[in-house]
Amino acid sequence: MKKILVLLFISAQLAYAQKVDQLIKEESVARIIKTLSADDMMGRSAAKPQHIEKATVFIESEFKAIGLKPLKGLTGFRQEFEKERISPLKVDVIIDGETITQSNVVLISEKKEGNISGKLVIKTIPADNSGGDANQYFFGKAFAMYRDTTSALILIAPELEASFSEFKGYVGERFASGNKSTKVFVLGKTAATTYSIKATQKIETIKMTNVVGVLEGKTKPDEMVVFSGHYDHIGIQKNKINGDSIANGADDDASGTTAVIELARYFKKIKDNNRTLIFVALTAEEIGGFGSKYFSQQLNPDKVIAMFNIEMIGKASKWGQNNAFITGYERSDFGEILQKNLKDTPFKFNPDPYPQQNLFYRSDNATLARLGVPAHTISTDEIDIDKFYHTVDDELETLDTKNITSTIRAIALSSKTIVAGTDTPKRIDKATVK
């Protein structure tokens, strides 16, 4: 009897895998990713609504053609919200009678204008004499102070000029975070007795859009499983490289967005989801994760059973084909459940091999993980050696559509018991997620 049951299980598993292969087709995968990574998508910058709108419309049309429904409370697939973009116009800083050149100043404030004199705590970032990585040293300290709620004048040793310039590129123009403190970073000074700061900034409202579609569950409609990928990228670059200035983001993350669309099509066809499935193309991951933050605020996180966030699956992993990794693998049994469902298949989900890259915190899964959801990112990218990452060379021609297709199929197959409601991953301990 035991042998018969095992044979029946293997037979069912093979039949399910065959259905996955039949319904998730490489031609469809190639069509979607080619569309999303084309030059006419203009690099899909969330900071420029006119550059991401065409991608938004395309994803909407795919969700409509599949037959998904809008998220409760919405009349369509668009989940719109607004963010304030802040651009410093002029920052006059005088320290001990010396006027500081504006190129050596970074202002972090959400006020349109202000005069600051004698109101700031003075902090310093001295030169690093340890012989370690200068960028890692500087960014660790600078971003900790950036996030802090204490208003401060931060003096930076001149030896850190290169790291400071890179930092300024990240935060010079930014979006409001709700942190009401003021920080003024000044390069080239190590001490200050007196200072005065006068600043004016441009603040404008930018509309941003997630695209969300729903497949309602049969027997457990209040329990939700999320499949997500961000559809924004870094847009059109200031400097051309070999005549090209469009950062197409084919792998990052048109590949993940393609997976979300194909998984929606697949689950709509097989109609066996007892839990409600939410498919979301998230915006603004590249500029602060604003899309995932807004999306998470519209859900009850206690009802979200799991989040499959898909990021950069366009190339074979370090282990070769039929392998992917899961960020935060050790934080729940999400990965173990997925691997159990892949038994007797060649595909394997591995723990994240790049812990030093902090990938768990660098994609949209982190927002829901902070709320206790078993939210993990699935990827195949060799991020430590990927020469196309965040460049204009992240193009369709660099990708392997067979790898994308096999990974999407593996996600479909491995998620089946979570989707069916027979497996529930352990919650992530919120206290361990920074």
Number of C-alpha atoms within 10 A of each C-alpha: 6 7 8 9 10 11 12 12 12 14 12 12 18 14 12 15 18 13 15 22 18 12 17 20 17 17 11 15 20 18 11 20 25 18 17 29 28 18 17 15 22 25 28 32 24 27 23 16 15 12 19 24 17 16 23 24 13 14 26 21 13 17 24 15 10 18 16 22 18 20 22 11 8 12 10 15 24 21 23 15 14 12 16 16 17 22 20 20 12 14 22 15 21 17 16 11 11 9 12 17 13 14 11 18 22 23 24 25 22 23 16 14 16 13 12 15 12 12 13 17 11 16 16 18 21 15 15 15 7 8 6 9 9 17 16 11 16 21 16 11 13 20 12 10 18 21 13 14 12 15 19 21 22 25 21 24 18 17 14 19 14 12 17 24 16 13 17 16 12 11 17 17 17 19 21 18 14 8 14 14 17 20 23 22 24 26 24 16 18 16 15 14 9 11 18 16 17 14 18 17 19 16 19 11 12 15 13 22 24 25 26 24 28 22 23 22 21 14 13 15 15 14 21 28 23 19 24 26 32 29 34 31 28 23 25 20 14 8 10 11 12 8 7 13 19 27 28 31 32 33 29 29 28 33 34 29 31 31 31 27 24 25 21 25 19 20 19 18 12 11 12 13 23 22 24 24 25 23 26 31 29 28 32 24 22 23 18 17 19 25 28 25 18 19 21 16 11 12 14 12 18 12 13 25 24 28 23 22 27 31 26 25 32 27 22 22 18 14 13 11 18 19 20 25 24 24 27 25 21 13 18 18 16 26 26 16 18 23 20 14 20 21 13 10 14 10 19 20 24 19 15 22 15 14 11 8 12 12 20 22 18 15 22 31 30 26 22 24 26 19 20 22 25 28 34 29 26 29 28 28 21 18 17 11 8 11 11 17 19 17 17 22 20 22 21 22 10 13 19 15 21 19 22 28 25 21 27 27 26 26 25 24 22 24 23 20 17 22 26 18 19 10 15 16 18 15 20 22 15 13 9 10 15 8
